[in-house]
Amino acid sequence: MTGPAGPPCPRYLTGPEARRLGRRLQASFWKYLVRPRSYPLFRMRASRGGILANRKLLTGAGLCKVIEFDGTYRFSLSTPRWPSHVFDRMAAGGGLNVAAAGTPAKRQIDMAILGITRKCAYRCRSCYERDSLSAEDTLPVSLWAEAVRGLQHWGTSVIVLSGGEPMLRSEGVLSLLRSADHDHSEFHLHTTGQGVTDDIAAAFRRAGLSAVGIGLDDDDPGRHDEMRGRRGAFEDAIRALGSFRRAGVFLYLNTCLSSPFIRSGGLPRLAEKAAEWGVGIIRLLEPRPCGLAGERDVPMVLSDADRESAATFYEIANKNPGFPAFPLISYEAYIEHPDRLGCRMGGLSHLSISGRGDVQPCVFLPVSFGNIAEENISAILLRMRAAVPRPLRRACPAETLAPLLREKSQNHPATPVAFEAIREEWESLFSPSASPS
């Protein structure tokens, strides 16, 4: 939806509008069915893990709202916009076979988050990278470009350029974007907003950036600045939202939840303001102890009551027809609960590469399956996928493995633990006798 004299703005589709769009999407699948050589992993039948098996899964996970933006539609942050070449490639790689994760019917990786820089001037309380932040970058942009090509060979739909703070390496990130194949993957940027100007945002848009996630942890400026460890952080984020909006980039928020924010009624307030700012999606993140960060992070972990409050808001905002003017709410901890889709780390849906080059199953789980500076990424991904045979239907491993990872990393607290050092404990996570909770 485009105004006569302004940038594109998101429109939130719910109820009958969303259902009509769903029927249009399903009708478009015929082009996949009639071209099986071009779309070898596209499946319809539920018995084969195809899209008919997904309806109950995705509806139960609260994915009932659609965002229209600049003539295309977004169903989630891990799904590329539709229609697009990237969406078609996702279908060819089995990306629509959500129920078949962990089988050969879903080869495609939904999202990879790349720590493109180790530099950052913030000191966020919940930062999963803070023990590896540095004033100097370890990996050249050329090596990141090689990793991107490897990820695209595996069919990665969404590649997120993160950090650290990628604005502190903006020329390198722009170079990477300009050299990338934008028909194979959609590129997002995660930033605090520091240093973003209208000119910089426009340059990123010209380089092919599809979406930007701005870190905003609270609608209260003081609490947000405290969470981010930097005075003026809230103002940075709001300025960046305006700059990227004027550049025509799709906007979403990365919101790390905290008890004060939830208990003060901040979620609906933030959603209302986000709609005014032109935000399409709010991504809710739960803080994790992150093993290597040590005991100091444990008080940040949410209580069961906090999680229940966030889940209730998620369900109401996405499913209730009375909230059509709210952005889509993305809540991965809710979606990947053992009773819903299960944890899809390790490339079943998502993975990460740290600023040091370590390929990890999740940004919150500092376990290295190899380093892109030492080994071809395809070999690393093969090793990781073999170690994550199916979605994990038990408590978050970032929490359950935290004590073990702290113990293993005592001598090297800023370095991820090698997978081989915890292979036995890792394999026990997927044991048939393992408790689901």
C-alpha positions in Angstrom: 0.0 0.0 0.0 1.7 3.2 -1.2 0.6 6.7 -0.4 0.7 9.4 -3.1 3.7 11.2 -1.7 5.3 8.8 0.8 7.1 5.5 1.3 5.2 2.1 1.3 3.4 1.4 4.6 2.5 -2.0 6.0 -1.1 -3.2 6.1 -2.2 -5.8 8.5 -4.5 -8.5 7.1 -6.7 -10.6 9.4 -10.0 -12.5 9.2 -11.6 -12.7 5.8 -8.8 -10.7 4.1 -6.1 -13.1 5.4 -8.2 -16.1 4.4 -8.7 -14.8 0.9 -5.0 -14.2 0.5 -4.4 -17.8 1.8 -6.6 -19.1 -1.0 -4.7 -17.0 -3.5 -1.4 -18.5 -2.2 -2.7 -22.0 -2.4 -3.9 -21.4 -6.0 -0.4 -20.3 -6.9 1.0 -23.7 -5.8 -0.2 -25.2 -9.0 2.8 -23.9 -10.9 4.9 -25.9 -8.5 2.9 -29.1 -9.1 3.0 -28.9 -12.9 6.8 -28.4 -12.9 8.1 -31.2 -10.7 11.7 -31.0 -12.1 12.0 -27.3 -11.1 10.3 -27.9 -7.7 11.4 -31.4 -6.7 10.7 -31.1 -3.0 7.3 -29.4 -3.2 4.7 -31.6 -1.5 1.0 -31.3 -1.1 0.1 -34.5 0.6 0.1 -34.6 4.4 1.3 -38.1 4.5 4.5 -37.0 2.7 5.0 -34.0 5.1 3.6 -31.6 2.5 1.8 -28.3 3.0 -1.5 -29.9 3.8 0.1 -31.2 7.0 1.2 -27.6 7.9 -2.2 -26.0 8.3 -2.9 -27.3 11.8 0.7 -26.8 12.9 0.8 -23.1 11.8 -2.7 -22.2 12.9 -2.0 -23.7 16.3 1.2 -21.6 16.5 -0.8 -18.5 16.0 0.4 -17.7 12.5 -3.0 -16.2 11.4 -2.1 -12.6 10.4 -0.5 -11.5 7.1 1.4 -8.2 6.4 1.0 -6.5 3.0 4.0 -4.3 2.1 4.9 -2.7 -1.3 2.8 -5.2 -3.3 4.1 -8.3 -1.5 3.0 -10.3 1.5 4.9 -11.6 4.6 3.7 -14.5 6.7 6.6 -14.6 9.1 10.2 -13.4 9.5 11.7 -16.7 8.5 9.6 -16.9 5.3 10.6 -14.7 2.3 8.1 -12.2 0.9 5.5 -13.6 -1.6 5.5 -13.5 -4.5 9.2 -13.5 -5.2 12.0 -15.5 -6.8 13.3 -16.3 -3.3 9.9 -17.7 -2.2 9.9 -19.9 -5.3 13.4 -21.2 -4.5 12.2 -21.9 -0.9 9.4 -24.0 -2.3 11.8 -25.9 -4.5 14.0 -26.8 -1.5 11.1 -28.1 0.5 10.7 -24.9 2.7 7.0 -25.2 2.7 7.2 -28.7 4.2 7.2 -27.4 7.8 5.9 -30.7 9.2 8.8 -32.6 7.5 11.7 -30.8 9.2 14.5 -33.3 9.8 13.6 -35.4 6.8 14.9 -35.2 3.2 11.7 -33.5 2.2 12.9 -30.2 3.8 16.5 -29.5 2.7 16.1 -25.7 2.9 17.3 -23.6 5.8 14.8 -20.8 6.8 17.1 -18.3 8.4 20.9 -17.9 9.1 22.1 -15.0 11.4 25.6 -13.9 10.7 27.6 -11.9 13.2 29.2 -9.8 10.5 31.2 -7.7 13.0 32.5 -8.0 16.6 32.4 -4.3 17.1 29.7 -2.7 19.3 29.4 0.4 21.5 26.4 -0.9 23.4 26.4 -3.2 26.4 23.1 -4.9 26.2 22.1 -6.9 29.3 20.8 -9.8 27.2 23.6 -9.8 24.5 24.4 -13.3 23.4 27.7 -12.1 21.8 29.0 -9.8 24.5 31.8 -12.1 25.6 33.2 -12.2 22.1 32.9 -8.5 21.2 36.1 -6.8 20.2 37.4 -3.5 18.8 38.7 -5.4 15.8 37.0 -7.8 13.4 38.4 -11.3 13.0 37.0 -12.3 9.6 37.4 -10.4 6.3 34.3 -9.5 4.3 35.5 -11.9 1.5 35.2 -14.8 3.9 31.7 -13.8 4.9 30.8 -13.6 1.2 32.1 -17.1 0.7 29.9 -18.2 3.7 26.9 -16.5 2.1 27.5 -18.4 -1.1 27.7 -21.7 0.8 24.5 -20.9 2.7 22.7 -20.1 -0.6 23.9 -23.4 -2.0 22.0 -25.0 0.8 18.9 -23.0 0.0 18.9 -20.5 2.9 15.9 -18.3 2.4 16.7 -15.4 4.8 20.2 -14.3 5.6 20.5 -11.8 8.5 23.5 -9.5 8.8 24.0 -8.9 12.5 26.8 -8.3 15.0 27.9 -6.7 17.2 26.7 -3.6 15.5 26.8 -3.9 11.7 26.7 -0.1 11.3 30.2 0.0 12.6 31.2 -2.0 9.5 28.7 -0.4 7.2 31.0 -0.2 4.1 31.8 -3.9 4.4 28.2 -4.9 4.9 27.2 -2.8 1.9 29.9 -4.5 -0.2 28.6 -7.9 0.9 25.0 -6.9 0.0 26.0 -5.6 -3.5 27.9 -8.8 -4.3 25.2 -11.2 -3.1 22.6 -13.1 -5.2 19.3 -11.6 -4.2 17.3 -14.1 -6.2 18.5 -16.9 -3.9 18.1 -15.3 -0.5 16.4 -12.3 1.1 18.8 -10.2 3.2 17.9 -8.6 6.5 19.8 -6.3 8.9 19.8 -6.4 12.7 20.9 -3.1 14.3 20.5 -1.0 17.4 20.0 2.0 15.1 23.2 3.7 16.1 24.7 5.9 13.3 21.8 5.3 10.9 21.0 8.3 8.7 18.7 8.8 5.7 21.6 8.5 3.3 22.9 5.3 4.9 19.4 3.7 4.9 18.9 4.6 1.3 22.3 3.1 0.4 21.3 -0.2 2.1 18.0 -0.2 0.2 19.8 0.3 -3.1 22.3 -2.5 -2.2 19.3 -4.9 -1.9 18.3 -4.9 1.7 14.8 -6.3 2.1 14.1 -5.8 5.8 15.6 -4.3 8.9 15.1 -5.4 12.5 15.7 -2.5 15.0 16.4 -3.5 18.6 13.8 -1.9 20.8 13.3 -3.6 24.2 10.8 -1.2 25.8 8.4 1.6 25.0 9.9 3.5 28.0 13.1 5.3 26.9 14.7 5.1 30.3 14.2 1.3 30.6 15.2 0.7 27.0 18.5 2.7 27.6 19.1 0.7 30.7 18.6 -2.6 28.9 20.9 -1.5 26.1 23.6 -0.1 28.4 23.8 3.2 26.5 22.2 6.6 27.1 20.3 7.7 24.0 19.7 4.2 22.7 16.0 4.7 22.4 16.4 7.9 20.4 18.9 6.0 18.1 16.3 3.3 17.5 13.5 5.7 16.7 15.7 7.7 14.3 16.7 4.6 12.5 13.1 3.5 12.1 12.3 6.8 10.5 15.3 6.6 8.1 14.7 3.1 7.0 11.0 3.8 6.6 11.7 6.7 4.3 14.0 4.5 2.3 11.2 2.0 1.7 12.7 -0.9 3.7 10.3 -3.3 5.5 10.6 -2.7 9.3 10.4 -5.0 12.3 11.4 -4.7 15.9 13.6 -7.1 17.8 12.3 -6.9 21.4 14.1 -8.7 24.2 11.4 -9.3 26.8 11.9 -8.3 30.5 9.7 -8.6 33.5 9.3 -4.8 34.1 8.2 -4.3 30.5 5.7 -7.2 30.5 4.3 -6.4 34.0 3.8 -2.7 33.2 1.6 -3.5 30.3 4.3 -2.6 27.8 3.4 -5.1 25.0 0.1 -3.6 23.8 1.6 -0.1 24.2 4.6 -1.0 22.1 2.4 -2.6 19.5 0.2 0.5 19.2 3.3 2.7 18.8 4.9 0.3 16.4 1.9 0.6 14.1 2.3 4.4 14.1 6.0 4.0 13.2 5.2 1.8 10.2 6.5 -1.4 11.7 5.2 -4.6 10.1 6.3 -7.3 12.7 7.3 -7.3 16.3 9.7 -10.1 17.1 9.6 -11.1 20.8 12.8 -12.7 22.2 13.2 -14.4 25.5 16.6 -13.7 27.2 18.7 -16.9 27.8 21.5 -17.6 30.2 23.7 -18.3 27.1 26.0 -20.7 28.9 29.2 -18.7 28.3 27.8 -15.5 29.7 27.8 -16.9 33.2 25.5 -16.7 36.2 25.1 -12.9 35.9 22.4 -13.4 33.2 20.2 -15.8 35.2 18.1 -13.0 36.8 17.2 -11.9 33.3 15.4 -15.2 32.5 11.6 -14.7 32.5 9.4 -16.3 35.1 6.6 -18.7 34.0 4.1 -16.0 34.7 5.9 -13.6 32.4 6.0 -16.1 29.6 2.3 -16.8 30.0 1.5 -13.1 29.8 3.6 -12.8 26.6 2.0 -15.9 25.1 -1.5 -14.5 25.9 -0.7 -11.2 24.2 0.8 -13.1 21.2 -2.4 -15.1 20.8 -4.7 -12.2 21.2 -2.8 -9.8 18.9 -2.4 -12.4 16.1 -5.8 -14.2 16.3 -8.3 -11.8 17.8 -10.3 -9.8 15.1 -10.4 -7.0 17.6 -6.7 -6.2 17.1 -6.4 -5.8 13.3 -4.4 -2.6 13.6 -1.5 -4.3 15.5 1.6 -5.6 13.7 2.1 -9.3 13.4 3.7 -10.6 16.6 6.5 -13.2 16.1 7.4 -15.2 19.2 9.9 -18.0 18.5 9.9 -19.4 22.0 6.2 -19.8 21.8 6.2 -21.3 18.3 9.1 -23.7 19.1 7.5 -24.9 22.3 7.7 -28.7 22.7 3.9 -28.9 22.4 3.9 -27.0 19.1 6.6 -27.1 16.4 9.5 -28.0 18.7 13.0 -26.4 18.6 14.2 -26.2 15.0 17.8 -25.2 15.7 20.8 -26.5 13.7 19.4 -25.6 10.3 16.1 -27.4 10.6 14.9 -23.8 10.5 17.6 -21.6 11.8 21.3 -21.4 12.7 23.9 -18.7 13.4 27.5 -17.9 12.7 29.3 -15.9 15.4 31.6 -12.9 14.9 34.5 -15.3 15.2 33.2 -17.6 12.5 31.9 -20.4 14.6 28.8 -22.1 13.1 26.3 -22.6 16.0 22.9 -24.2 16.1 21.3 -21.1 17.5 22.4 -17.6 18.6 21.7 -18.5 22.2 23.6 -21.8 22.1 27.4 -21.4 22.0 28.3 -24.8 20.7 30.6 -24.8 17.7 30.3 -27.3 14.9 33.2 -25.8 13.0 34.7 -22.4 12.0 34.3 -20.9 8.5 37.8 -19.6 8.7 39.1 -23.2 9.0 36.7 -25.3 7.0 34.2 -25.2 4.1 30.8 -24.3 5.4 29.1 -27.2 3.6 31.1 -29.7 5.6 30.2 -27.9 8.8 26.5 -27.9 7.9 26.5 -31.6 7.1 28.0 -32.3 10.5 25.4 -30.1 12.2 22.5 -31.5 10.4 23.6 -35.0 11.4 23.6 -34.0 15.0 20.1 -32.4 14.9 18.1 -35.2 13.3 14.6 -33.8 14.1 12.9 -31.0 16.0 13.8 -31.1 19.7 10.7 -31.5 21.9 12.0 -30.7 25.3 13.1 -27.6 27.3 15.3 -25.1 25.6 18.8 -26.5 25.3 20.3 -23.0 25.8 18.9 -23.2 29.4 19.4 -26.9 30.1 22.9 -27.0 28.8 24.0 -23.7 30.3 25.7 -25.2 33.5 27.6 -27.8 31.3 28.8 -25.2 28.9 30.0 -23.0 31.7 31.9 -25.9 33.1 33.5 -26.9 29.8 34.5 -23.3 29.0 36.1 -22.3 32.3 39.6 -22.0 30.7 38.3 -20.2 27.6 35.1 -18.3 28.6 34.8 -16.3 25.4 35.1 -19.3 23.1 32.2 -21.6 22.1 32.4 -25.2 23.3 33.3 -27.6 20.5 30.5 -30.1 19.7 32.8 -33.0 20.2 33.4 -32.0 23.8 29.8 -32.5 24.7 28.7 -35.1 22.1 27.4 -37.5 24.7 25.3 -35.0 26.4 24.1 -33.6 23.1 23.0 -36.9 21.8 21.1 -37.6 25.0 18.9 -34.6 24.1 17.5 -36.6 21.2 17.3 -39.9 23.0 13.8 -41.5 22.8 13.9 -41.9 26.6 14.6 -38.2 27.2 12.0 -36.2 29.1 10.1 -33.7 26.9 10.2 -31.0 29.6 
